[in-house]
Amino acid sequence: MNPQIGMKFNSYEEITSFMNEYKQTTLSDYWIRDNRTLQSAGKRMKKDRFDTLNQNFKYSYVKFSCIHGGQKFREKIKTSNRKTFTFKQECGAFIYFSLSKNGKHLVLKSLSEEHNHVANTKKTFNHLPNQRKLNKKVIDEAVKLQALRPNKKLLLKNLSDTSGQTLLLRDITNISKIINTYSNDLAACLPILEKHNCEYEVLVEDKEFRGLFFQNDDMKRNFDAYPEIGLLDSTYKLLNFNGVVYLFIVEDSIGCSEIIAVGILVFEIKEYINWSISTFKSKNDNSILIKIFMTDKDETMRSVLKCNFSTTKLILCKFHVFQIFKHEITSSKLGITSIEETRAKEYLQQISYAKSDQQY
């Protein structure tokens, strides 16, 4: 596989296939160091231009960097004596793809194949974490075999032969942890909700669980007491099946957050998000009193909220506002000096946290 500047691709899947083949050929692993999604890029271009783009691209640009480089990490706690290790060696190898001028292709714009570290052999390459990652089918088979309490070395050989991948005993141990922690039983969950007097709704699609919404009496009372401003936040990595937890929140009279409803979705797609939000609306008559919804920057969630609460104002939380300031107010983008960049960010932060008109 010999990458050439100017190579054209008709979808992001083609780039993924190209990169997988390139990794196997060069025995070098890469990770996505930088990217911008089409939705994000659409905010920076005219609508007629955005409408002509192929949505299969996923990104307007994407940069793959060698796993030994791409980003320099700095130690935050200088006094720490904890020994840590990293793949990072400040390797400069990368491959960069971006949209063509006519928006019809993703084009290989630039690359560097010069590595500053010892090249992998086939054996060391196969031992890299990304190459040892198992697909769901193999993991499901391993979980079934683990239930029989087999010899770990025999199981290791069986899975290696089945998947064609190099595996370590630690991978078998990790699969054992899946068995010990995997207890997502909806039938066992619902009686617990009923015990705590929760109203709940379950979303089922093609006989498969897709979502759960629940709310108890305390949650309803908190919402009835403070319905004017609502907050909706999506939280990840709380559930062992990688579902998304949506927390509906209000702020009480002393500034404390109170959860007023919870939604759990298997996938973060528009139809499921709409089900969760519309369920909240239908079960709470006071939802018509919500004047403001504060959210994160998830455009899908915000568009669904706008459809269900057309007269409600949507605002971003301060964290994401400051993140936008950080990314957009730079000397390279605005043509200002580094001192002016720092000063501008400080002023905006002080304005945001001003407690009086005089401070503002």
Secondary structure, 3 states (H helix, E strand, C coil): CCCCCCCEECCHHHHHHHHHHHHHHHCCCEEEEEEEEHHHHHCCCCHHHHHCCCHHHCEEEEEEEECCECCCCCCCCCCCCCCCCCCCCCECCEEEEEECCCCCCEEEEEEECCCCCCCCCHHHHHCCHHHHCCCHHHHHHHHHHHCCCCCHHHHHHHHHHHHCCCCCHHHHHHHHHHHHHCCCCHHHHHHHHHHCCCEEEEEEECCEEEEEEEECHHHHHHHHHCCCEEEEEEECCCCCCCCEEEEEEEECCCCCEEEEEEEEECCCCHHHHHHHHHHHHHHCHHHHHCCEEEECCCHHHHHHHHHHCCCCEEEECHHHHHHHHHHHCCHHHHCCCHHHHHHHHHHHHHHHCCCCCCCC
